[in-house]
Amino acid sequence: MFDLGWTELLVVGIVALIVVGPKDLPKLFRTLGRFTGKMRGMAREFSRAMDDAANESGVKDMAKDFKDAANPKKMGIDRLEDAAKSFEKWQPGTETDRLSKDRAEAAKKIHEVSAKKAQARLDAEKAAKAAEAAPKTDRPDDTPTPPAAPQADKA
């Protein structure tokens, strides 16, 4: 309150002893003690009244809401830290590694099957084009028909 150290209190005590005298000094200290007690009681009562007013107006609820909003556990930071720790503990050869190998094998099989189907489709298209380009036969003996000679324009 007044920020007095032991040396200052000793000086005040000596000055009070000289000014007031040894006979009235106990009465002075008793009066000073009562005054100090009354002041502390008034300060406590004032503080309690302010707390009650804050409770009635909802300031404490708002303060609690602000504290909850700033709480890292409620914001999900603890989950983020847990995830970071799990990445730090990761070791190759675990379940994740096995799953990635399985997925790579499945992808390789899918690529092989799709390549085979694509090749079969290309072969079928080539066969269809070859069948279209082959000369058509109109005769029953299956001999090809000679192509028609180009006719020149007579103009």
Rosetta blueprint (number, residue, H / E / L):
1 M L
2 F L
3 D L
4 L L
5 G L
6 W H
7 T H
8 E H
9 L H
10 L H
11 V H
12 V H
13 G H
14 I H
15 V H
16 A H
17 L H
18 I H
19 V H
20 V H
21 G L
22 P L
23 K L
24 D L
25 L H
26 P H
27 K H
28 L H
29 F H
30 R H
31 T H
32 L H
33 G H
34 R H
35 F H
36 T H
37 G H
38 K H
39 M H
40 R H
41 G H
42 M H
43 A H
44 R H
45 E H
46 F H
47 S H
48 R H
49 A H
50 M H
51 D H
52 D H
53 A H
54 A H
55 N H
56 E H
57 S H
58 G L
59 V H
60 K H
61 D H
62 M H
63 A H
64 K H
65 D H
66 F H
67 K H
68 D H
69 A H
70 A L
71 N L
72 P H
73 K H
74 K H
75 M H
76 G L
77 I H
78 D H
79 R H
80 L H
81 E H
82 D H
83 A H
84 A H
85 K H
86 S H
87 F H
88 E H
89 K L
90 W L
91 Q L
92 P L
93 G L
94 T L
95 E H
96 T H
97 D H
98 R H
99 L H
100 S H
101 K H
102 D H
103 R H
104 A H
105 E H
106 A H
107 A H
108 K H
109 K H
110 I H
111 H H
112 E H
113 V H
114 S H
115 A H
116 K H
117 K H
118 A H
119 Q H
120 A H
121 R H
122 L H
123 D H
124 A H
125 E H
126 K H
127 A H
128 A H
129 K H
130 A H
131 A H
132 E H
133 A H
134 A L
135 P L
136 K L
137 T L
138 D L
139 R L
140 P L
141 D L
142 D L
143 T L
144 P L
145 T L
146 P L
147 P L
148 A L
149 A L
150 P L
151 Q L
152 A L
153 D L
154 K L
155 A L
